């Protein structure tokens, strides 16, 4: 199980970054939409 997590660390990290990016993108769109 540990080897499996280590093997997918890069992929999961990219998914996390993409999720954070999308959240901020939605927040910025909401802020600019109110302006």
Secondary structure by P-SEA (a helix, b strand, c coil): caaaaaaaaaaaaaaaaaaaaaaaaaaaaaaaaac
